[in-house]
Amino acid sequence: MEILSLLWLGLELLIITETTAINVARNKPATLRSTAFFSDARYAVDEKVSTCAKSSITDRRPWLLVDLKGTFMLSSVKLTGTLKTFAVEVFTQNPVHCAEAVPNLCKNDTTKLMVTCDTPVVGRFLRILEWNLTFYDRLTLCEVETFTDVIDTCEHPKQYPQFTRKRLELNTTANPNEIVPVSDLMECSMKCSQNNTCLAFNYNDGAKQCELVWSPDEADVTEDVSWDYYGNDFC
């Protein structure tokens, strides 16, 4: 698998930004390994402590995964709920679709709901993993919050694994992909990397077309000999 990474050298940029931190987990896509009746993973990120995401009582190693829809540097995570011993992990690739995804460990073997990472970690997918549960125990998360800023792409370049002859086309009119003309693959990757809301891209080398992807979904991937897909959502 080819990994395309961007790093700009010899450029001096002056960027003025407002550093108001926001909860980047708010209303983002969430997934539970198992789900209790009348519960839903999205309850952990809806900013309502009255609703909680709960795992099945038969799941002895439950987890909750939040797709932050962007690459962030995380230094702390605030959890509201009922947890015993758990770990907080951050991934660049989606561990649900990619068994080879390697976790960046924020904190391991902890019981404190206000989690401070041992060292700041960079990634897109946030996972809370619990273990040592006994019968009738369950993972219960009423809110997951992490306040941070988008990372500096010069210091931490985005990486885009390549999937040849595949194209991800969104089957929605709410947030469709954007196709722009480019001169080559590097220009396409730069356009995505410079846009904080771009998570992946399709590239057609013959037509020199770059398709920026805002909300990747594995169900939208199709076989297409003219296109290659670059993203971290699947292996």
N, C-alpha and C positions, 0 to 999 in steps of 0.2 A: 504494500500500500504506500503510495507516495504521500508525503506530508508537505504541503505548501505553507511556508512561513514567511511573513513580511517583516522587514527591518529596514528603516530608512536611515541612511548615513549621509553626513555632510550637509544636512539641512538644519537650519536654525529657525525655530518656530516660536512665536510669542502668542500664547493662548491665555486669554483672561476668562475665567469661569467663576460662576457663583457656586460655592461649595455647600449648599444646603443639602444635608443628608436626607434620604428618603428610604422608606421601607421597600426594598426591591423585591420582597417576597409577596407583597400585597396583590391578591387576585391573580397570581400566576398559576399556570397549570400544575396540579399536584396529583400524585399517584400513591395509593396504599398497596402494600404487598397483598394484604387481605382486608376485607371490609366487613364491619359488623352491620347487621340489619339496621335500616333507617339512619345510616351514617354515610358520609361522603368525604373524600380526601379534600375537596375544596373548602370544607368547613375550617381547615387549619390555616387558611390564608385569606379569610373573608373579613378580618378585623372585627369579628364578633366573638367575644369569649363565651357567649351563651350557646354557641354551636361548636361541636367538637368532632374531629376526625377520629374514628375508633377502628382498631383492627379486630379481626375475629378472635374469639377466646381460644380457638384451637391452634393459633399461630404462635409458635414458641420463639420465633426470631423475626418479628415484624419490623417494617420500616415504612417511612414516608419520604417521598422524593418530590422536590419542588424544582421545576424548570424556571430559572430566574430570567430566561429570555434575554440573556446578555452575559458578557464576561465581566465578572466583578472580583475585586479583592475583598475578602471577608476577614474580619478580625474578631467579631463577636456575633452571637445568635441568642435571641431572647425567646424562650419557650414558655407557653402557658398550657398546663395540662397535668397529667399524672404519668410519671416515668420512673423506672427503677434505675437500672444500670444501662447506659447507652453511649453511643459514639455519634459525633457529628463529622460528616465527610463531605467533601466537595469534589466534583468531577468535571473534567473538560468534556468528555464524551458521555453520552446517555448510558448509564449502566443497565437500564432495563433492556435496551436493544443491543448493547455491546458488552458481552461477557468479559472482554479483555480490558474494559475501562479501568483505569488505575485511580484509586481514591487519593486525594490530598487530605490528610488527616488534620482536622481542626482541633478536636479534643476526643480522647479515647477514655473509656472506662470511667465515666463521670456520672454523678447523680444531681448536679446543680443545674437548675433550669436557666440561669443566666450564665451562658457559656462564653468564656473568653478563649480564643484559639491560642494554642501554644506558640504558634507563629502565624502571621497572616497567610491565608491561602487564596489562590486564584482559581476560578472556575465558573461554570454556568449552572451545574446541577447540584443542589443541596440535599443531602440525605441524612435523616435521623434514624439510626439503627439501634434497636433495643434487644436485649437478650436476657437469659436467666429468668424467664417468666415461668410461673407455675400455673396450674389449671385455674381458669377464671380470671387470670390477669390478662390485660390487654394494653396495647399502646393507645394512649389517649392524648391527642394534641388539639387544644382549642385555638391556639394561635402560634404561628411561627413568624418571627420578625427578624430581619437583619438589615441594619442601616449602613449604607456604604455608598461609594461613588464608582462610576465606571472607571476601569483601569486605563492607564496610559498605554496606548498600543505601541509606543516606541520602546518603553521599558519592558512590556510584556506583549510581544507580537502575537496576534491571533494565528492559530493554526487551522488548516482546512484539509482533512483527509480526502483523498480523491476516490471517486467511484465512477469508473469508466462506463460509458454507454448507458447512463442513468440520468433521469431528469425528474426533479421534484416540481410538480405543477400544483398550485393550490386550487382546490375545488371550492373556492369561495369568492364572493365579490366584495366582502367586507374589508379584506386586507390583501389584495392580489399582489403577485410578484411584479417587479418592475424590470422591464427589458431596456437596456441601454447599449448603444454601439461603443465598441472599444477596439483598440489596435491589437491587443494580445491578452494572454492569460494574466500577466502581472498587473496590467491596468484594471482588469476585472476584479482581481483580489484586493487591490488597493481601494477601489470604490466601496467594496463591502467592509473592509477593515476600518475605513475612515468614517463609516456610518454606524453609530452605536446601536441602532435598531436592526441592522442587517446581521443575520445569524448564519447565513450560508449563501451559496450562489451556484447557478448552473452556467456552464460556459460552452458555447458553440464555436469551435475554432474555424470551421469552414465559413460561417456567416459572420464571424467576429462579433457575436452577440453575447452580452452579459446579462444574466437574469438574477436580480437580487431577491433573496428569499427572506421574508420577515417572520413567518410562523411555520417552521418546518413540521411536517407530519409524515410519518412513515407510510401511511395509507395512500399518500399522493405521489409516491415514487413510481415511475414508469420506465420501461426499457426504451431507449432511444439511441440509435447508433450515432446521431449527430451531436449529442450532448454528453458532457461529463458533469457530475455533481460533486461539489466540494462542501463538506459540512461535518459536524460532530454528532449527528443524531443517531446514526447506525453504523454497523461494521460492514 
